[in-house]
Amino acid sequence: MKHLFLMGLALLALNLNAQEVAPEDLINQGNASYQAKDYKAAFEAYSKALPLYEAKGIPDKNVYYSTYYNAAASAQKANLIDESIPYFEKSIEFGYKESVPYEKLAKIYNDKKDLDKMENILNEGLEKYPNDESLKKLLSTCYTKRATPIYKKGAKIKSDANKSGLSQSDVDAYNAELEKSKAEFEKALPIAEKAYELNDKNENAIKILINIYTSLDMQDKAEALKAKTQK
C-alpha cells in the first residue's frame, strides 16, 4: 500500500511539473531541436508552446509571431507538410517575414499539384508585395504549368493531322483538324503570355509562346520573341 502511495505522489509531482512548463522553456527546446536538425521535435515544442503563450496574454508579439513561423518551418522540414500550412497561414495573417510565408505556401501547393491554391496565394502575395521577384517567378511557373497541357493538346492534334495523310486525301478534314489545334493554342496563349510577362527568363514559357505564335500565323511575334531571347 505504501508503495502505491509513493507511486501516486511521484505521478502527481510529474503532472504538476508538466503543468508548470513555461512556454519560454518549450520555445528554447524548440530552438535547440531546430539547431540539432531534429525538426519534428522542434515542431512539437513550438506547437505546444503557442497555446501556453497565448494563455499568458502574449507579452512579446515578436516572440509569438516568430514561434508560429518557426513551427511552420520545422513542420515543413520534418515533412509534416499539411501540419505546416496553418502555421504559415498565421504568419501571413501577422505579416511576419513579409512575402516569405506566401512563397513557402506556394511551393507547398506546387508540390501538391494544387495549382488553384498556388495561384490564389501568389496573387494574394503580389497584391501586398507587387515587386517581389520570387513571387513573380513562382506565379510564372504556375501559369506555365496551366498553359502546358492545353498547348500539348493542340500540338498533338496538329501532329496527328500531319501524320494522317489527310492533307493529301481530304483537305477539308485536314483543315478542320488544324482549326481544332488552333482553338487549343488560342486558349493557351493568354496564359503563356502571363507567364512570360511575370518572368521573361522562363524558358518553358518562351518555347511554348514561340510555338503558339508560329502555329497561329503570328510569325512577327514569334521572330521578335526569338530575337529578344537570343540577345
Buried (B, 14 or more C-beta within 10 A) or exposed (E): EEEEEEEEEEEEEEEEEEEEEEBBEBBEBBBEBBEEEBBBBBBBBBBBBBEBBEEEEEEEEEBBBBBBBBBBBBBBBBEBEEBBBEBBBBBBEBEBBBBBBBBBBBBBBBEEEEBEBBBBBBEBBBEEBEEBEBBBBBBBBBBBBBBBEBBEBBBEBBEEBBEBEBBEEEEEEBEEBBEBBBEBBBBBBEBBBBBBBBBEEBEBBBBBBBBBBBBBEBEEBBEEBEEEBEE
